Amino acid sequence: MEFHDILGTTGVGFIVVMYVMLQTENIDPGRMAFSLLNAVGSVLILISLTYEFNFSAALIEGVWLLVSVYGLWRAWRKRRAAA
């Protein structure tokens, strides 16, 4: 396994773990950690795709990243309003 494959697999791991935690109600989707780990996972997958590009995978990961960044922004705003 090459380094970019390890990065991509790690990214998949982050996203899958967050999804399982969400489905088992072990994490609040409004928490920054949820969106942050999803964003990091997407970035790692996107990095791996620069070595072996796949348009569909890049598209879904790009969308996943944008949604995660939006979630981070909302969590930050919520945290800031509470302070």
Order of alpha helices (4+ residues) and beta strands (2+ residues): alpha-alpha-alpha
